[in-house]
Structures are given as C-alpha cells and as structure tokens.
Amino acid sequence: MKFAFAAILVVALSASQAVAQAIPLHPGETVTIRIDNGQAVVARTTQAAPMSKFEAYALWRAETTDVPPGVKVMPPGFIIQGEGPPNPPRPDGDLVQLTMRRVPGLKPGSPDNTALFISNGYGSTLRYRAVMRANGRSVSTDVCDVAPNRPGLEHWPYVIDQLDLSALQLLPENGQIQCG
C-alpha cells in the first residue's frame, strides 16, 4: 500500500511540474500554442516572419506613447478600425501565436527594445505570466491580458534575451483587461 501511495505521489508531482514548466521564447522566434483542457501545448516554434505593416504601426504607437514619470505599466491602447494600415491581421481560431522581436530604438543611436506580439484566436481573454532573462539575470515582468480574437503587444524599452511564458489561461470574456 505504501508503494502504491508513493507511486501516485511521484506521478502527481511529475504532472504538477509539467504544468509549471515555462515556454521559452527568444528574439526572432514565433511560438504557436493551443490551450487543451486548461494546459498550454506548444504546436510549433518557428523563425519569425518579417514584421507586418500593422505590427510596425502598433510598435510605433507603443514607442511614441507618453508614459508619465514613475509609471511602469501602461494599460492597453486599442487601434480602432480605419486607423493605421488597412487589413489588420486576424488571429487564427483557437490558437495563440507569440512573436518576440528585438527592435531598434525609435531615435537614431537609442538602445534597442524588445517587443512581444501576441495573437489571441480564442473567444476568451488570454492571461499569462512572463519572466525576462537578460545579462544572466531573471526577473518577472508585468504583462496585460490579451482581448479575445485580437492581437496584442507588449513593449519593453530594453533588450531581453529570453522570455519564459507560463500560466497561460483562458478567462471568460468580461470586457476587463488586467495588467500586472
């Protein structure tokens, strides 16, 4: 009986560790994820396609938004129909696609930045957590929920070598986007 309990405990611990594992993402990569039974499953990892006109416009908007002194997290801004390039991308149904990019600073001579483009093809809000890795250090970063069936963008005004994404979950749509 003790052996059976120990075997069950080992299986339970292994399963909880699998759920807790992070999905690594590097600049220049795109990872496509399905959420199956509440778990994020990597469908594929590929080299990122060239930046689209819509992504370039969204990044320009993020880089030129005034951030008040002392503010570390800005709530999402939305690009409305008719603003920016025509034909914004439509997220693929029931998939999440994340593309990490190292991008040049807006002004000549300014340091590079990091952008994470997120395409949420689910009819539910996407919530996740991220740990930044750069220069041998790791630190959690604030991120915002991604609205259903919409693209999203996270922008950091510095270089990140790797993002470890975890706790990806779909939440019922309630019109509220949380950052934290």
LINLIN-V734769 format. One record per helix or strand. SS is the DSSP state (hx for helix, st for strand). FROM is the first residue (numbers start at 1). LEN is the number of residues. If there is no record, write none. Layout:
# LINLIN-V734769
ss:SS from:FROM len:LEN
ss:SS from:FROM len:LEN
This chain:
# LINLIN-V734769
ss:hx from:2 len:19
ss:st from:23 len:4
ss:st from:29 len:8
ss:st from:39 len:9
ss:hx from:53 len:12
ss:st from:96 len:8
ss:st from:113 len:8
ss:st from:125 len:10
ss:st from:137 len:5
ss:st from:144 len:1
ss:st from:146 len:1
ss:st from:150 len:7
ss:st from:162 len:10
ss:st from:179 len:1
